[in-house]
Amino acid sequence: MDFENDTVHINNAYKQWEVYDDDMVKIGNRRGDGDLKTSESYRDIPMHPRLKRLLLMIKTQRIAEYQQKGKKLDEDEYIFLNEDERPYVSENLTNKMPKFIKKYKLEHLTTYGLRHSFATLCSTLGMPPEVLHVIMGHADFDTTRKYYIHITGERKKNEMMKMYLKQSGEDTLQKFINESDMYFNKIKQLRVQEIRVEKKAS
């Protein structure tokens, strides 16, 4: 975390490996730093001010806690630690999701799904695709476009509305909208009258 330049450097992955003996019998697990999947996975991401505030708050608390114990904080230490004060591996985070979803009354989601949501949100808010695919760490934009960006209904509606404006002009389009609203309200009124007639008949 580079707080001076507001940058998150992604340059390693904390992983868990299965350990086997000479007879290929699993005897445990080993955790530690490892390489990222591709060369494009090594990247720098601008740090959101909200994330920066949260990270600095955690760092301030951690320094104070360490000082009380007579220890000094290592600048290379991991920020988010589990109950055993060890860094999380991806499996840990996945297993924690059901509890997180229940606590905050969210619909079903996964840690991988959050990555998809991030890509979709960035695209919806207008981030250029050539920037998004670098931030996502993909080797080419096709991966980002094909597997990560989901076009929301609202975005489709907005894009169609832009096309309508170019095609018809604002005044004509507004006229169509007003007339549509008028007919829609008329139909609702007629439906209410039908219900009243049915009640009288019964």
C-alpha atoms as a printed R data frame, in Angstrom:
    type eleno elety resid chain resno       x       y       z
1   ATOM     1    CA   MET     A     1   0.000   0.000   0.000
2   ATOM     2    CA   ASP     A     2   1.597   3.238  -1.179
3   ATOM     3    CA   PHE     A     3  -0.189   5.923   0.809
4   ATOM     4    CA   GLU     A     4   1.957   8.761  -0.530
5   ATOM     5    CA   ASN     A     5   0.982   8.018  -4.138
6   ATOM     6    CA   ASP     A     6  -2.464   6.563  -3.366
7   ATOM     7    CA   THR     A     7  -1.617   3.292  -5.091
8   ATOM     8    CA   VAL     A     8  -2.218  -0.391  -4.350
9   ATOM     9    CA   HIS     A     9   0.659  -2.488  -5.715
10  ATOM    10    CA   ILE     A    10  -0.454  -6.018  -6.544
11  ATOM    11    CA   ASN     A    11   2.778  -8.005  -6.634
12  ATOM    12    CA   ASN     A    12   2.205 -11.329  -4.867
13  ATOM    13    CA   ALA     A    13  -0.440 -13.813  -3.786
14  ATOM    14    CA   TYR     A    14  -0.722 -15.388  -0.356
15  ATOM    15    CA   LYS     A    15  -1.492 -19.056  -1.042
16  ATOM    16    CA   GLN     A    16  -2.061 -22.411   0.561
17  ATOM    17    CA   TRP     A    17  -0.420 -25.582  -0.791
18  ATOM    18    CA   GLU     A    18  -1.075 -29.192   0.108
19  ATOM    19    CA   VAL     A    19   2.015 -31.017   1.405
20  ATOM    20    CA   TYR     A    20   2.651 -34.700   0.653
21  ATOM    21    CA   ASP     A    21   5.200 -37.180   1.964
22  ATOM    22    CA   ASP     A    22   7.468 -39.377  -0.205
23  ATOM    23    CA   ASP     A    23   4.582 -41.845  -0.704
24  ATOM    24    CA   MET     A    24   2.334 -39.021  -1.987
25  ATOM    25    CA   VAL     A    25   0.171 -39.144   1.139
26  ATOM    26    CA   LYS     A    26  -1.153 -35.758   2.177
27  ATOM    27    CA   ILE     A    27   0.405 -34.739   5.491
28  ATOM    28    CA   GLY     A    28  -0.766 -31.138   5.778
29  ATOM    29    CA   ASN     A    29  -0.809 -27.675   4.293
30  ATOM    30    CA   ARG     A    30   1.737 -24.937   3.843
31  ATOM    31    CA   ARG     A    31   1.041 -21.230   3.443
32  ATOM    32    CA   GLY     A    32   3.153 -18.432   2.089
33  ATOM    33    CA   ASP     A    33   3.733 -15.845  -0.615
34  ATOM    34    CA   GLY     A    34   3.528 -17.026  -4.192
35  ATOM    35    CA   ASP     A    35   3.540 -15.820  -7.769
36  ATOM    36    CA   LEU     A    36   0.527 -14.319  -9.460
37  ATOM    37    CA   LYS     A    37  -1.182 -16.106 -12.345
38  ATOM    38    CA   THR     A    38   0.134 -14.042 -15.280
39  ATOM    39    CA   SER     A    39   2.505 -11.161 -15.907
40  ATOM    40    CA   GLU     A    40  -0.550  -8.892 -16.360
41  ATOM    41    CA   SER     A    41  -1.666  -9.805 -12.838
42  ATOM    42    CA   TYR     A    42   1.208  -7.700 -11.495
43  ATOM    43    CA   ARG     A    43  -0.318  -4.225 -11.549
44  ATOM    44    CA   ASP     A    44  -0.879  -0.946  -9.747
45  ATOM    45    CA   ILE     A    45  -4.409   0.200  -8.900
46  ATOM    46    CA   PRO     A    46  -5.345   3.744  -7.803
47  ATOM    47    CA   MET     A    47  -6.484   3.750  -4.184
48  ATOM    48    CA   HIS     A    48 -10.019   4.989  -3.495
49  ATOM    49    CA   PRO     A    49 -10.082   7.663  -0.745
50  ATOM    50    CA   ARG     A    50 -12.544   5.550   1.255
51  ATOM    51    CA   LEU     A    51 -10.174   2.551   1.124
52  ATOM    52    CA   LYS     A    52  -7.227   4.778   2.065
53  ATOM    53    CA   ARG     A    53  -9.105   6.086   5.109
54  ATOM    54    CA   LEU     A    54  -9.986   2.539   6.219
55  ATOM    55    CA   LEU     A    55  -6.446   1.215   5.768
56  ATOM    56    CA   LEU     A    56  -4.874   4.145   7.622
57  ATOM    57    CA   MET     A    57  -7.387   3.730  10.442
58  ATOM    58    CA   ILE     A    58  -6.442   0.047  10.768
59  ATOM    59    CA   LYS     A    59  -2.727   0.888  10.626
60  ATOM    60    CA   THR     A    60  -3.114   3.537  13.351
61  ATOM    61    CA   GLN     A    61  -4.898   1.042  15.626
62  ATOM    62    CA   ARG     A    62  -2.316  -1.668  14.888
63  ATOM    63    CA   ILE     A    63   0.628   0.634  15.717
64  ATOM    64    CA   ALA     A    64  -1.023   1.646  19.013
65  ATOM    65    CA   GLU     A    65  -1.675  -2.025  19.922
66  ATOM    66    CA   TYR     A    66   1.905  -3.009  19.096
67  ATOM    67    CA   GLN     A    67   3.336  -0.125  21.139
68  ATOM    68    CA   GLN     A    68   1.350  -1.311  24.172
69  ATOM    69    CA   LYS     A    69   2.935  -4.749  23.712
70  ATOM    70    CA   GLY     A    70   6.392  -3.205  23.277
71  ATOM    71    CA   LYS     A    71   6.531  -4.280  19.629
72  ATOM    72    CA   LYS     A    72   7.180  -2.361  16.418
73  ATOM    73    CA   LEU     A    73   4.937  -2.712  13.367
74  ATOM    74    CA   ASP     A    74   6.655  -4.223  10.328
75  ATOM    75    CA   GLU     A    75   5.719  -2.136   7.267
76  ATOM    76    CA   ASP     A    76   5.603  -5.326   5.169
77  ATOM    77    CA   GLU     A    77   3.128  -7.023   7.500
78  ATOM    78    CA   TYR     A    78  -0.246  -8.092   6.097
79  ATOM    79    CA   ILE     A    79  -3.173  -5.839   6.972
80  ATOM    80    CA   PHE     A    80  -6.109  -8.250   7.175
81  ATOM    81    CA   LEU     A    81  -5.431 -11.144   9.547
82  ATOM    82    CA   ASN     A    82  -7.621 -14.024  10.717
83  ATOM    83    CA   GLU     A    83  -8.272 -15.136  14.305
84  ATOM    84    CA   ASP     A    84  -4.832 -16.777  14.374
85  ATOM    85    CA   GLU     A    85  -3.241 -13.493  13.248
86  ATOM    86    CA   ARG     A    86  -2.281 -15.042   9.923
87  ATOM    87    CA   PRO     A    87  -3.109 -13.624   6.469
88  ATOM    88    CA   TYR     A    88  -6.219 -14.894   4.755
89  ATOM    89    CA   VAL     A    89  -6.058 -17.284   1.837
90  ATOM    90    CA   SER     A    90  -8.828 -17.230  -0.761
91  ATOM    91    CA   GLU     A    91 -10.482 -20.342   0.721
92  ATOM    92    CA   ASN     A    92 -10.850 -18.558   4.082
93  ATOM    93    CA   LEU     A    93 -12.612 -15.603   2.501
94  ATOM    94    CA   THR     A    94 -14.961 -17.872   0.543
95  ATOM    95    CA   ASN     A    95 -15.901 -19.755   3.714
96  ATOM    96    CA   LYS     A    96 -16.589 -16.472   5.538
97  ATOM    97    CA   MET     A    97 -19.040 -15.206   2.898
98  ATOM    98    CA   PRO     A    98 -22.237 -16.936   4.202
99  ATOM    99    CA   LYS     A    99 -21.746 -15.364   7.638
100 ATOM   100    CA   PHE     A   100 -21.053 -11.952   6.035
101 ATOM   101    CA   ILE     A   101 -24.166 -12.235   3.816
102 ATOM   102    CA   LYS     A   102 -26.357 -13.149   6.785
103 ATOM   103    CA   LYS     A   103 -24.995 -10.360   8.989
104 ATOM   104    CA   TYR     A   104 -25.678  -7.627   6.427
105 ATOM   105    CA   LYS     A   105 -28.831  -9.259   4.955
106 ATOM   106    CA   LEU     A   106 -27.419  -9.465   1.434
107 ATOM   107    CA   GLU     A   107 -28.472 -11.663  -1.450
108 ATOM   108    CA   HIS     A   108 -26.206 -14.569  -2.364
109 ATOM   109    CA   LEU     A   109 -22.746 -13.574  -3.610
110 ATOM   110    CA   THR     A   110 -19.207 -14.934  -3.722
111 ATOM   111    CA   THR     A   111 -15.796 -13.310  -3.486
112 ATOM   112    CA   TYR     A   112 -15.351 -14.050  -7.186
113 ATOM   113    CA   GLY     A   113 -18.762 -12.505  -7.832
114 ATOM   114    CA   LEU     A   114 -17.560  -9.285  -6.198
115 ATOM   115    CA   ARG     A   115 -14.831  -9.086  -8.846
116 ATOM   116    CA   HIS     A   116 -17.452  -9.418 -11.584
117 ATOM   117    CA   SER     A   117 -19.587  -6.744  -9.908
118 ATOM   118    CA   PHE     A   118 -16.606  -4.392  -9.756
119 ATOM   119    CA   ALA     A   119 -15.972  -4.783 -13.498
120 ATOM   120    CA   THR     A   120 -19.635  -4.248 -14.338
121 ATOM   121    CA   LEU     A   121 -19.868  -1.157 -12.132
122 ATOM   122    CA   CYS     A   122 -16.714   0.397 -13.611
123 ATOM   123    CA   SER     A   123 -17.993  -0.218 -17.139
124 ATOM   124    CA   THR     A   124 -21.470   1.123 -16.307
125 ATOM   125    CA   LEU     A   125 -19.978   4.305 -14.855
126 ATOM   126    CA   GLY     A   126 -18.048   4.874 -18.072
127 ATOM   127    CA   MET     A   127 -14.531   3.555 -17.427
128 ATOM   128    CA   PRO     A   128 -12.816   3.071 -20.830
129 ATOM   129    CA   PRO     A   129 -12.397  -0.655 -21.617
130 ATOM   130    CA   GLU     A   130  -8.654  -0.308 -22.227
131 ATOM   131    CA   VAL     A   131  -8.235   1.032 -18.666
132 ATOM   132    CA   LEU     A   132 -10.580  -1.496 -17.077
133 ATOM   133    CA   HIS     A   133  -8.836  -4.537 -18.508
134 ATOM   134    CA   VAL     A   134  -5.468  -3.335 -17.132
135 ATOM   135    CA   ILE     A   135  -6.960  -2.743 -13.664
136 ATOM   136    CA   MET     A   136  -8.569  -6.195 -13.783
137 ATOM   137    CA   GLY     A   137  -5.182  -7.732 -14.634
138 ATOM   138    CA   HIS     A   138  -6.319  -9.499 -17.802
139 ATOM   139    CA   ALA     A   139  -3.958 -10.208 -20.664
140 ATOM   140    CA   ASP     A   140  -6.497  -8.962 -23.210
141 ATOM   141    CA   PHE     A   141  -9.750  -7.052 -23.155
142 ATOM   142    CA   ASP     A   142 -11.750  -9.963 -24.584
143 ATOM   143    CA   THR     A   143 -11.516 -11.729 -21.214
144 ATOM   144    CA   THR     A   144 -12.849  -8.662 -19.407
145 ATOM   145    CA   ARG     A   145 -15.605  -8.089 -21.947
146 ATOM   146    CA   LYS     A   146 -16.703 -11.717 -22.287
147 ATOM   147    CA   TYR     A   147 -16.575 -12.957 -18.714
148 ATOM   148    CA   TYR     A   148 -16.653  -9.997 -16.347
149 ATOM   149    CA   ILE     A   149 -18.765  -7.152 -17.723
150 ATOM   150    CA   HIS     A   150 -22.499  -7.717 -17.365
151 ATOM   151    CA   ILE     A   151 -24.708  -5.107 -19.028
152 ATOM   152    CA   THR     A   152 -27.410  -4.021 -16.569
153 ATOM   153    CA   GLY     A   153 -30.993  -3.339 -17.613
154 ATOM   154    CA   GLU     A   154 -30.612   0.290 -16.587
155 ATOM   155    CA   ARG     A   155 -27.534   0.720 -18.769
156 ATOM   156    CA   LYS     A   156 -29.289  -0.811 -21.789
157 ATOM   157    CA   LYS     A   157 -32.214   1.539 -21.238
158 ATOM   158    CA   ASN     A   158 -29.915   4.583 -20.987
159 ATOM   159    CA   GLU     A   159 -28.011   3.637 -24.145
160 ATOM   160    CA   MET     A   160 -31.258   3.148 -26.073
161 ATOM   161    CA   MET     A   161 -32.515   6.500 -24.795
162 ATOM   162    CA   LYS     A   162 -29.350   8.177 -26.134
163 ATOM   163    CA   MET     A   163 -30.043   6.618 -29.518
164 ATOM   164    CA   TYR     A   164 -33.688   7.756 -29.413
165 ATOM   165    CA   LEU     A   165 -32.547  11.321 -28.678
166 ATOM   166    CA   LYS     A   166 -30.205  11.326 -31.676
167 ATOM   167    CA   GLN     A   167 -32.896   9.830 -33.887
168 ATOM   168    CA   SER     A   168 -35.930  11.936 -32.899
169 ATOM   169    CA   GLY     A   169 -34.635  14.967 -31.011
170 ATOM   170    CA   GLU     A   170 -35.521  15.929 -27.451
171 ATOM   171    CA   ASP     A   171 -38.874  17.654 -28.195
172 ATOM   172    CA   THR     A   172 -40.295  14.780 -30.261
173 ATOM   173    CA   LEU     A   173 -39.057  12.179 -27.776
174 ATOM   174    CA   GLN     A   174 -40.627  14.056 -24.862
175 ATOM   175    CA   LYS     A   175 -43.892  14.231 -26.811
176 ATOM   176    CA   PHE     A   176 -43.844  10.426 -27.269
177 ATOM   177    CA   ILE     A   177 -43.146   9.942 -23.557
178 ATOM   178    CA   ASN     A   178 -45.970  12.292 -22.516
179 ATOM   179    CA   GLU     A   179 -48.470  10.614 -24.852
180 ATOM   180    CA   SER     A   180 -47.374   7.166 -23.673
181 ATOM   181    CA   ASP     A   181 -47.901   8.230 -20.051
182 ATOM   182    CA   MET     A   182 -51.354   9.567 -20.940
183 ATOM   183    CA   TYR     A   183 -52.419   6.244 -22.522
184 ATOM   184    CA   PHE     A   184 -50.858   4.240 -19.711
185 ATOM   185    CA   ASN     A   185 -52.813   6.215 -17.089
186 ATOM   186    CA   LYS     A   186 -55.982   5.860 -19.165
187 ATOM   187    CA   ILE     A   187 -55.560   2.068 -19.204
188 ATOM   188    CA   LYS     A   188 -55.110   2.031 -15.410
189 ATOM   189    CA   GLN     A   189 -58.341   4.037 -15.029
190 ATOM   190    CA   LEU     A   190 -60.226   1.640 -17.306
191 ATOM   191    CA   ARG     A   191 -58.909  -1.346 -15.335
192 ATOM   192    CA   VAL     A   192 -60.153   0.212 -12.089
193 ATOM   193    CA   GLN     A   193 -63.582   0.713 -13.671
194 ATOM   194    CA   GLU     A   194 -63.625  -2.960 -14.712
195 ATOM   195    CA   ILE     A   195 -62.933  -4.014 -11.128
196 ATOM   196    CA   ARG     A   196 -65.754  -1.795  -9.861
197 ATOM   197    CA   VAL     A   197 -68.168  -3.301 -12.414
198 ATOM   198    CA   GLU     A   198 -67.216  -6.821 -11.307
199 ATOM   199    CA   LYS     A   199 -67.837  -5.896  -7.661
200 ATOM   200    CA   LYS     A   200 -71.281  -4.484  -8.492
201 ATOM   201    CA   ALA     A   201 -72.179  -7.604 -10.471
202 ATOM   202    CA   SER     A   202 -71.176  -9.853  -7.606
